[in-house]
């Protein structure tokens, strides 16, 4: 990581904490091993990402259905999927004296950091599923696992979903939810954490007669992943499609593409696309004894094959922030450089529909009741949807603190695309100032046209 | 549970599985101790409940912010909150021979069901937090817990949220997320499960000078809870406010009201409202050594007091279904009793904005390309929002299977409020038949007015 990128990452982490996007988990207790909590702005941005994904991949399509499975599943699920085996493990050496375990490749020199002993066992396989005990007795019989991926819930529910929805191939099942991996070396802010959220699709296709039968679905989903990245504002030039070679692919996959994004700390996997063949359904049938085949109206029953696009929520969030973070040294506020705000303007160039707030409303002066009252009216118009009283038009922020320059600064930094100011002219001609986050330019807009004006720009 | 209610519960569980609302968790492996997965329709209904709650209690209010904390927190959190102690435990007796543990009150006669031994230990406290191990070494030092409630994340983040949002009292923090309790006797479908989802608010208020200072907030939140129940269609006559007596209240609470709903299996807690005093912030300050006081502009720093409304997502889901389930023996389809559909019409009288689908669109006949094409056009108009391309107007279902009576039956059973049929008249006069779920009445509506017609009814 070069110095400039190092700085960028530090600035993002600092902004996240300072403005309430992401806090260190259990912060007042000194944290907990790279766990993180999403704060008031972070949860809105994260929810907007998840909502957008669900709309694009589930509710706007006819060939997809959603589900939401339990995090704790029957342990046989993980035997069938291969997760309790060596494929989901890290090789660790153990200090013979104090029994601490380490990854050999990162332990240099070979001295135990805990007790200074130099004697270690041979590397042993360490499974990274979190285990816990269900019921009143702790013991081998009561061991269950926190799921290591959301995918298995979709295979285990395949038959129930097929029977209840009567979908025909090809069709997909989508799920958003948390997964847990007892990583030995989590890190890079929210990039690799032990508890993380996935958005996954298992797309079930016909048994391929030839390679092109599954390749065409694979190519289609490559394009869908790229469409999605564009929707959330990821620059395609920063993404490399990495064809995972045979030797590095997961045991179930015949082809995997990792979408590698240029994070400030290096090119790392943002999303993945895997052709899982019929590995999962076949194995779950074997382990459960339940028939998981698809029965076409004419023809023999068979196990559908699976193409799996997999999206990390937290990594999406981080990539979105990395793209959005902008510094503009040339721009001043209201045409006047305000020294108190520092040398350069920081703004998050978020897609307007992803931003925590789509607009902010200010009365020019907080101590003029007429301005405040009018501003509250505008705020309510923008915020509440009278046609659909249980939904908002947009999320709207209210600010009457400090001067207008500081308010712009504060909204820029959290990515609010439009700031609306109510001033004395508003009381005369019912127009407001709308100021654009990215250009810092201002225009006057009539109050009665304001909602349309913003809608067009937010959803374009 | 009387026979009629027993039947109702069986019917709901059966409908949930048959139509894809809720499946037994890990079903193909014989399940897992009362765990459940939400299927394609269930996840939509559940998401609609959560979205509505977030809108009502977070984004439409100025005095609330959201957050989303990690499930695994620093174990000191649970020491400070008292959850690792006797207050969050069940008393169990242990078989001296095979070491299985049981709740004494439900073990009759006193014979171990596992090994038939009759020798038991005295009752011992059994903590119901799920524990797991973080990092590569299993041992006392690596024990962490799955959170037993979402509430603690809001206390632990109180200071960070206060500093970043600069909110002034009173204000609230809201969170939706999973919690885990190793219950000895889970049951009643999704009512009591080991893994469940909560929607919780910690509402921070001034240090009360007299009881009426906190009571007024308590009364306000009682009303808010009731407003919410009304929004999701809970009949207030089926809800009893139970004042939890001193002896039964949690250790931190000075007043608790349980909102008891008449489930088919008895009157049980649906929601709760607790005055937690300053117990939590004070204890977290004590255990963490971090100052968690609120500093008013003028006056002494103090620990805010807390009023906590707590809503179960799964219990909301179940109560909504219990209210919505209707049988109408008198109604036939299209004026003709269709014997193949059974004696009575079953429908879910869900609030239209909560239903998995707000509308269904059918071509009268699937083998007439003109009808199918026109129906697809209407389907797209209803489904896609051209002004806001990343959002849907409504969720819309498409069905062209079987006859129209069976399609109505299928939509009634999943609570779709409006069915729109495109027939030969549509091709002439551009009107469609709109059929109402609850009355089974039909009206003709012009296609260009259809979206408004439905919007008004769905959001009213």
Interface residues (C-beta under 8 A of the other chain):
Chain A: X17 X18 X19 X20 X23 X25 X26 X27 X28 X29 X30 X31 X32 X33 X35 X36 X37 X38 X39 X40 X41 X42 X43 X44 X46 X47 X52 X54 X55 X56 X59 X60 X62 X65 X66 X67 X68 X69 X70 X71 X72 X73 X74 X76 X77 X92 X99 X100 X101 X102 X126 X130 X131 X132 X133 X134 X135 X136 X137 X139 X144 X146 X153 X156 X157 X159 X160 X161 X164 X165 X166 X173 X178 X180 X182 X184 X194 X195 X231 X284 X287 X288 X290 X292 X353 X383 X384 X387 X388 X389 X390 X391 X392 X395 X398 X401 X455 X456 X459
Chain B: X17 X18 X19 X20 X23 X25 X26 X27 X28 X29 X30 X31 X32 X33 X35 X36 X37 X38 X39 X40 X41 X42 X43 X44 X46 X47 X52 X54 X55 X56 X59 X60 X62 X65 X66 X67 X68 X69 X70 X71 X72 X73 X74 X76 X77 X92 X99 X100 X101 X102 X126 X130 X131 X132 X133 X134 X135 X136 X137 X144 X146 X153 X156 X157 X159 X160 X161 X164 X165 X166 X173 X178 X180 X182 X184 X194 X195 X231 X284 X287 X288 X290 X292 X353 X383 X384 X387 X388 X389 X390 X391 X392 X395 X398 X401 X455 X459
